[in-house]
Amino acid sequence: MEIVFASNNKNKIAEIQQLLPSTISILSLEDIGCFEDIPETSNTIEGNAILKANYVTEKFGLDCFADDTGLEIEALNGEPGVYSARYAGEQKDANDNMNKVLRNLQSLKNRNAQFKTVITLNYKGQQKLFTGIVKGVITEEKSGDKGFGYDPIFKPTGYEETFAELSAATKNKISHRGLATQQLISFLSELQ
């Protein structure tokens, strides 16, 4: 089975391809000739995942899945949430985003947070949503050099390491994207 993943984020594509069985291969937006930025204008994570999947299905007529992810921090009323990628500005710089989070939490004791991923699958005229959530805390400083995004400042519950310090195998097993992707894989595997 070949299916489009509505992303050009090479880190995300590699992470998801590692999780998929060898019978399922994914095509990126670049692979299908989609070079425009797909609008992410919804004010919810679910809404943006749906927008991206629908864009590919409507414009290219292809089955696809799309994800959207947000870091939701309790003490910041759920920020950065749907704005996680551009929290510190349109340049979408991970270090700037992490620095802004750390500054905003500087004087706060409550560092509880969660990562949430929603995957929207458009397949043979039907749409399904899969959600993965992992709870944890925001550390006081960056630690680790694996992963991407906010991984160096997010420590999942039950672990002493940040996502950026965990092995890819461990992170994929427990992460928000890993959990949502496992649901997607189970669903796609039943279709084969």
N, C-alpha and C positions, 0 to 999 in steps of 0.2 A: 504494500500500500504506500502511495506517495501522497503527501498532504502538505499544503502550504502553511507555514507558520508566519503570521503577519508581523514580521520583525526583521530588522537589519542589524540588531544588536548581536554581534558575533559571540559575546560571552554567554548571552541568554540562549542563543541557538545551540552552542556547543553543550551547555548544561542540559538542555532538554533532549538533545540527540543522544547523550550518554544514558539518559533514563529510558529511552524508547527501545523496545525489542528490535532486533535486526530486520524484522519483517516490515517495519514502518520507517520510511525515510522522509525527512522534511525538506521542503524547498523554502528558501528565504524570499523576501519581497524582491530582492535583487535578481534572484533566479527567475522570477516570472516577469521581470521588466517593470516593476513598480518602484519608481525612484522618488515619487513625491512624498512629502510628509503627510501621513494620514491624520486628519484633524482629531484631536483628543479634547473635545469641548464639553464633555459631560462633567458634572460636579460629583460623580461617584466613580469608584474603581470599576464596578460592574458595568456602568454606562460606557466607559471608555473601551473596555474589552469588547463590548457589543459593537460599538462604532467601528472599531478596527476590523473586526471579522466581517461585518456587513459591507464595509467598503470594498474589501477584496472580493467577496462573493458577488456583489452587485456589479463592480467594474470589470472583473476578470472572469466571472462565471465559474469560479473554482471553489471546491470544498476547502475549508481552512479552519485554523484556530488562531486566536489572538489572546494575549494576556495583558493584564494591567496589574501593577503591584503598587502598594503604598505602605509606607512606614507610618504607623499611627501611635503617637505618644500621648499617654494619658494626661500628663501635666500641661500639655500644650493643646488641650481640647481636640486631640486627634490629628494635629498637624504632624508632619507635612501632608500626610494622607494622599489625596488625589494629585497634589502638587509635588510629590516626592522628587521627581526627576529634575524639576526646575525650581526647587525651594529657594535657592540663593540667586536665581536669575535664569534667563533664557539660554545662557551658555551651557546649562546642564552639567556643571562640573561637580564631580563627586566630592572632592575635597572641600570646595566652597559650601556644598550642602551639609557635609558633616560638621564643618566649623560653625555654621549657623545653628545647627541643632545643639552642639556643645555649649555655645554662647547662651542660647535661650534657656538651657537647663542649668547654667552655672550655679545659681543660688537655690535651686530646687532639690528637695530630698527625694521626691517621687520620680523615679526614673523608669517606671513601668512602660512597656511599649509592646506593640505587636506588628508583625509583618503580615500583610494580607495579599494574596494573589487570587485573582479571578480569571479563569480561562473560559472563553466563549468558543464553542465549536459549532461551526455551520457545516452540516454533513447531509447530503442528499435531501436538501429542502427542510431539514429540521435544525433547531438550535438548542444546545444544551449548555448549561453553566456548571463549572466545577470550582469550588472554593477551597483554598488552603490557608490556614492561619497558624502562625507560631508565635507564642508569647515569650517575652524575655525582658531585658532591661537595657538601657543605654549606658554604656560605660562612661567613665570620666575622661578617658583619652583613647585615641586610636591605637589598635593593636592588631598585628597580623598583616600579611601581604597577599593572601589568597582572596578569591571572590571579587566582588565589584560593588559599586554603589555604597550603601551604608554598612556593609559587612564588617568593617573594622571597628565599629562602635556598637554593634548589637550582639549581646550575649544571650543565647537562648536559654530558657528555663531548664535547669538540670545539668548545665554545662559550665565549666570554669573558663572556657575559651570563647572568643568572639567567632562569628561566622568566618571571618578572615583568617582565623587560626586553625579551623577544623579542616580535615581532609575533604576533598570533593565528595567522596563516597558518603561520609558521615553527614555533611551538609545536605546532600541531595536526598538522603533518607528522612531528615527531620524538617527541612525547610518548607516554608509556605509554598514556594514554587514546586518543590518536590511532592508535597502532599496533593496539590491540585493536579499535577501532572500524573501522579499515580491513578487518580480517579479517571483522568482522560484516557490513559493507557488501558485501564480495565474496560472502559466503554469501547474503545477502538478494537481491542483484542476480541471482544465478543462479536464484532462485525465481520471478522476475517474468516 
